[in-house]
Amino acid sequence: MKIIDLEPGDPRLIEDLLPVLRELRPHLTEKLFLEILGEAQGQGLRFTAAYDEGGVCVGAAGWRVVANTHLVRKLYVDDLVTASTARSGGVGHALLGHLEEHARAAGCAALTLDSGTQRADAHRFYFRERMAVTAFSFEKPLG
């Protein structure tokens, strides 16, 4: 497996990563993804892709380093998804390990993410990865 941090403007963001990311975020069209990239990259959003031995993208992670008053600095994972055809093959574990290296290099106190309450399989994975539930995430729709 090869893990690559994709730079802004890299065509692999659309060609390789977006189809995998859409398994988690099916509402993302190419146009919407490009709009989000245009705004969120200025807020520190980065993407990392995992490729199998055949050069096919099988995993995607969106992440950013965030400064806040609670942890001072953390690496927040916006998105973490393994292609359905590659699940249980170590892709998620490898991506999390790669992101943890980024977090340590940036002096982060923690690596954090939110996971939808309905994603029981993902929760089992996070627990296996020695992650803990440390807070509730609250949301108030404004639409």
C-alpha positions as a printed Julia matrix, in Angstrom:
143×3 Matrix{Float64}:
   0.0    0.0     0.0
   1.18   3.5    -0.82
  -0.11   6.53    1.1
   0.2    9.93   -0.54
  -0.63  13.42    0.75
  -2.28  15.18   -2.17
  -1.44  18.83   -2.67
  -4.05  21.46   -3.63
  -4.7   21.32   -7.37
  -3.52  17.72   -7.73
  -5.81  16.1   -10.33
  -5.85  12.9    -8.25
  -8.13  14.71   -5.77
 -10.91  14.45   -8.36
  -9.84  11.43  -10.39
  -8.85   9.06   -7.57
  -9.9   10.35   -4.16
 -13.38  11.77   -4.82
 -14.95   8.45   -5.93
 -13.8    6.85   -2.65
 -14.82   9.88   -0.59
 -18.3    9.71   -2.13
 -18.83   6.33   -0.46
 -18.9    8.3     2.82
 -20.22  11.59    1.45
 -22.59  10.66   -1.43
 -23.87  14.25   -1.73
 -20.5   15.44   -3.06
 -20.53  16.26   -6.73
 -17.3   17.25   -8.44
 -18.5   20.86   -8.56
 -19.39  20.95   -4.87
 -16.14  19.24   -3.91
 -14.15  21.84   -5.85
 -16.09  24.64   -4.14
 -15.4   23.13   -0.72
 -11.72  22.7    -1.59
 -11.52  26.34   -2.63
 -12.72  27.5     0.77
 -11.54  24.77    3.14
  -7.95  24.49    1.91
  -7.51  28.03    3.18
  -8.7   26.71    6.54
  -6.05  23.99    6.5
  -7.98  21.09    4.94
  -5.67  18.49    3.38
  -6.37  15.12    1.79
  -4.44  11.89    1.91
  -5.06   8.92   -0.37
  -4.19   5.24    0.04
  -3.39   3.24   -3.09
  -3.26  -0.52   -3.44
  -0.48  -2.41   -5.21
  -2.28  -1.94   -8.54
  -2.36   1.84   -8.18
  -6.07   2.03   -7.35
  -7.19   4.49   -4.68
  -8.72   2.44   -1.86
  -8.8    4.95    0.98
  -9.23   8.65    1.62
  -8.74  10.95    4.56
  -9.52  14.64    4.89
  -7.81  16.32    7.82
  -6.5   19.54    9.31
  -4.42  20.75   12.23
  -6.58  22.89   14.51
  -5.6   25.16   17.39
  -8.18  25.4    20.16
  -8.43  26.16   23.86
  -9.14  22.57   24.87
  -6.22  20.61   23.4
  -4.17  23.6    22.23
  -3.39  21.76   18.95
  -5.03  18.69   17.49
  -5.23  16.91   14.18
  -8.92  16.72   13.3
 -10.01  14.1    10.79
 -12.89  15.44    8.7
 -13.26  12.28    6.61
 -11.89   8.76    6.82
 -13.14   6.12    4.41
 -11.97   2.86    2.91
 -13.43   1.77   -0.43
 -16.07  -0.91    0.1
 -14.0   -3.32   -2.02
 -10.98  -2.93    0.28
 -12.49  -2.95    3.79
 -10.86  -5.08    6.5
  -7.59  -5.02    4.59
  -5.66  -2.6     6.78
  -6.33   0.57    4.76
  -8.0    2.49    7.6
  -5.31   1.39   10.04
  -2.58   2.57    7.66
  -4.29   5.92    7.04
  -4.75   6.54   10.77
  -1.1    5.67   11.37
  -0.03   8.12    8.68
  -2.23  10.85   10.17
  -0.86  10.13   13.63
   2.65  10.75   12.27
   1.47  14.12   10.91
  -0.11  14.92   14.3
   3.06  14.12   16.21
   5.21  16.12   13.78
   2.89  19.12   14.21
   3.07  18.92   18.01
  -0.56  17.9    18.41
  -1.9   16.65   21.73
  -4.44  14.36   20.05
  -5.93  13.04   16.85
  -9.72  13.49   16.88
 -12.71  12.8    14.67
 -16.5   12.72   14.78
 -18.44   9.67   13.65
 -22.16   9.49   12.95
 -24.14   7.63   15.59
 -25.41   5.15   12.98
 -21.89   4.02   11.96
 -21.51   1.05   14.32
 -18.93  -0.71   12.13
 -16.78   2.42   12.09
 -17.08   2.71   15.87
 -15.83  -0.85   16.34
 -12.86   0.02   14.12
 -12.05   3.18   16.12
 -12.19   1.25   19.38
  -9.79  -1.36   17.92
  -7.51   1.55   17.01
  -7.46   2.53   20.7
  -9.58   5.63   20.24
 -12.01   6.63   23.0
 -15.31   8.47   23.11
 -14.34  11.64   24.97
 -17.21  14.0    24.15
 -20.62  14.32   22.56
 -20.94  16.28   19.36
 -24.07  18.45   19.16
 -25.6   19.92   16.04
 -28.44  22.34   15.38
 -29.61  22.38   11.75
 -30.11  25.91   10.47
 -31.96  25.17    7.26
